Amino acid sequence: MTDYIDQQGFRANVGIVLMRDGGELFLGGRRDGRGWQFPQGGVRRHELTEDALFRELHEEIGLERTDVELVASTGRWLRYRLPRQFVRRRSTPLCIGQKQRWFLLRMVGDESRLRFDTTTDPEFDSGRWVDYWSPVREVIYFKRGVYARALQELGEQAFAAGPPPRPDWWSDELLCTHDDDRVRPRRRRGRRSPAVDVAPPTGNGASDDEVTHEPAAPARDA
């Protein structure tokens, strides 16, 4: 089954922030050698974002629903555009980036449950635990703004005093809202296009949380 790409060319995606006792976060080492990142993956047509979350959790790092506790989620899609060299110009429909719903999970199962071989084409071949803000600096450059905004929003929900103190290298520019977060559907001549980019509440009725508006198209994670 293929993932959903909307009218603007953004692939619907879920991002997973896994936290263990002590507040450290899990980063996976990409099998293709392209650095470290949070688990993430595409949302399929007609799939609830929370169902995509737990499917990707198992596919990428081997965990089940019973291994984690859902702590927080972002209230809307957060977007990033792919740099020109990562855009597959001959793909149809064209995918120019990702729009993501982020979830913060607390590890309640044993860490020995983590594994990277549940699919024939695993994303990761290693993993490590890092300080709360470290993923912003370690992820590939074009995802840093989304990581910063996701961790800020999730931290505000998860911690009574707000997210952990920011490190010395931090820049508040990371939290600036990009134009990509305010994308609106294209209008067609002669009639108005319905809004398709609504971030619905997580896990409620399927009619509110399904990805249903566009034909699906395959796209590889970047």
C-alpha positions in Angstrom: 0.0 0.0 0.0 1.3 3.5 -0.8 1.5 6.7 1.1 -0.6 9.8 0.6 0.7 13.0 -1.1 -1.6 16.0 -0.9 -2.5 18.6 -3.6 0.5 20.8 -2.6 3.0 17.9 -3.0 3.5 17.2 0.7 3.6 13.6 1.8 1.6 12.9 5.0 3.9 11.5 7.7 4.1 10.6 11.4 7.1 11.4 13.5 7.9 9.4 16.7 9.8 10.9 19.7 10.5 8.0 22.1 11.5 9.0 25.6 12.8 6.8 28.4 13.0 7.5 32.2 15.4 10.4 32.7 14.1 12.3 29.7 16.5 11.0 27.1 15.2 10.5 23.5 15.9 7.7 21.1 17.7 8.4 17.8 18.0 5.8 15.1 21.1 5.4 12.9 20.1 5.2 9.3 21.1 2.0 7.5 22.0 4.0 4.4 24.6 5.9 6.5 22.8 9.3 6.2 23.0 10.1 9.9 20.6 10.0 12.8 17.0 10.8 13.1 13.7 10.0 14.9 11.6 7.2 13.6 9.1 8.4 11.1 7.0 7.1 8.2 4.2 7.8 5.7 0.5 7.7 6.4 -1.5 5.5 4.0 -4.7 6.5 2.3 -7.7 6.1 4.7 -5.3 5.4 7.6 -5.7 7.2 11.0 -2.6 9.0 12.0 -2.5 7.2 15.4 -2.7 3.8 13.5 0.1 5.0 11.3 2.1 5.9 14.4 1.9 2.4 15.9 2.5 0.7 12.6 5.6 2.7 12.0 6.7 2.2 15.6 6.7 -1.6 15.0 8.2 -1.4 11.5 11.1 0.9 12.3 12.1 -0.1 15.9 10.1 -3.3 16.7 7.9 -1.9 19.5 4.2 -2.7 20.2 1.5 -0.4 21.7 2.1 -2.2 25.0 5.7 -1.1 25.1 4.9 2.6 25.2 2.6 5.2 26.6 1.3 8.1 24.5 2.2 11.3 26.2 1.6 14.2 23.8 1.1 15.0 20.1 1.3 18.1 17.9 -2.0 19.8 17.1 -1.3 20.4 13.4 0.8 19.3 10.5 4.4 20.6 10.6 6.0 20.8 7.2 9.5 20.8 5.6 10.4 21.1 2.0 13.0 18.8 0.4 16.1 20.4 -1.0 16.1 20.4 -4.8 18.5 17.5 -5.1 16.2 15.2 -3.1 13.1 15.9 -5.2 12.3 13.2 -7.7 11.1 15.4 -10.6 9.7 12.5 -12.7 7.5 11.1 -9.9 3.7 11.5 -10.2 2.3 13.2 -8.2 5.4 15.2 -7.4 6.5 15.1 -3.7 8.2 18.3 -2.6 8.4 17.6 1.1 6.6 16.2 4.1 3.9 17.3 6.5 4.1 15.6 9.8 2.1 14.9 12.9 4.4 14.3 15.8 3.9 12.0 18.9 5.8 11.8 22.1 5.9 8.3 23.6 7.2 7.1 26.9 9.0 3.8 26.9 7.4 1.5 29.5 8.6 -1.8 28.1 12.1 -3.1 28.5 14.7 -1.6 26.1 15.7 -5.0 25.0 12.4 -4.9 23.0 14.0 -2.5 20.5 14.9 -4.2 17.2 15.5 -3.1 13.6 14.8 -6.2 11.6 11.0 -6.4 11.5 10.9 -5.6 7.8 12.9 -6.7 4.8 14.1 -3.1 4.2 14.8 -1.6 7.6 15.3 2.1 8.1 17.8 1.8 11.0 20.7 -0.5 11.9 21.5 1.1 15.3 20.2 3.4 18.0 21.2 5.5 20.9 19.7 7.7 23.6 20.5 11.4 23.6 19.7 14.6 25.5 16.3 16.2 24.8 17.5 18.9 22.3 20.4 17.0 20.7 18.3 15.6 17.8 17.8 19.2 16.5 21.6 19.5 15.9 22.1 15.9 14.8 19.4 15.5 12.1 20.0 16.4 8.5 19.9 20.2 8.1 16.6 20.6 6.3 14.7 18.9 9.1 16.1 20.9 12.0 13.3 23.5 12.1 10.6 20.9 12.2 12.4 19.0 14.9 12.8 22.2 17.0 9.1 23.1 16.7 7.9 19.6 17.4 10.1 19.2 20.5 9.0 22.6 21.8 5.3 21.8 21.4 5.6 18.3 22.8 7.7 19.5 25.7 5.1 22.1 26.6 2.6 19.3 27.0 4.8 16.7 28.6 6.6 18.6 31.3 4.9 20.7 34.0 7.7 23.3 33.8 7.9 23.2 30.1 10.7 21.7 27.9 14.2 21.2 29.3 16.6 24.2 29.2 18.0 24.8 25.8 21.7 24.2 25.1 24.3 27.0 24.4 24.2 26.3 20.6 20.5 27.0 20.4 19.0 29.7 18.1 15.5 30.9 18.5 15.4 31.2 14.7 14.8 27.4 14.7 11.3 28.0 16.1 10.3 30.6 13.4 7.2 29.5 11.6 8.0 28.8 8.0 5.7 29.7 5.1 5.4 25.9 4.5 3.3 25.7 7.7 0.7 28.0 6.2 0.3 26.3 2.8 -3.2 26.6 1.4 -4.8 24.5 -1.4 -4.4 25.7 -5.0 -7.6 27.2 -6.4 -9.0 25.9 -9.7 -10.5 28.1 -12.3 -14.3 28.4 -12.1 -14.8 27.0 -8.7 -13.4 27.0 -5.2 -11.2 24.1 -4.0 -12.2 22.6 -0.7 -9.6 22.9 2.1 -7.8 19.6 2.4 -5.0 20.4 4.9 -6.9 20.2 8.2 -5.1 18.8 11.2 -7.8 16.8 12.9 -7.8 15.6 16.5 -5.8 12.4 17.0 -7.6 9.1 17.3 -11.1 10.3 17.1 -13.6 9.4 14.4 -12.2 8.1 11.1 -14.1 10.8 9.1 -12.1 13.5 10.9 -8.6 11.8 10.9 -8.4 9.8 7.7 -6.3 10.9 4.8 -8.9 10.8 2.1 -8.6 13.6 -0.3 -6.1 12.7 -2.9 -4.9 9.6 -4.8 -2.0 7.9 -3.1 1.5 7.8 -4.5 4.6 5.9 -3.4 7.4 8.0 -1.9 10.5 7.0 0.0 11.4 8.6 3.3 13.9 11.4 3.2 
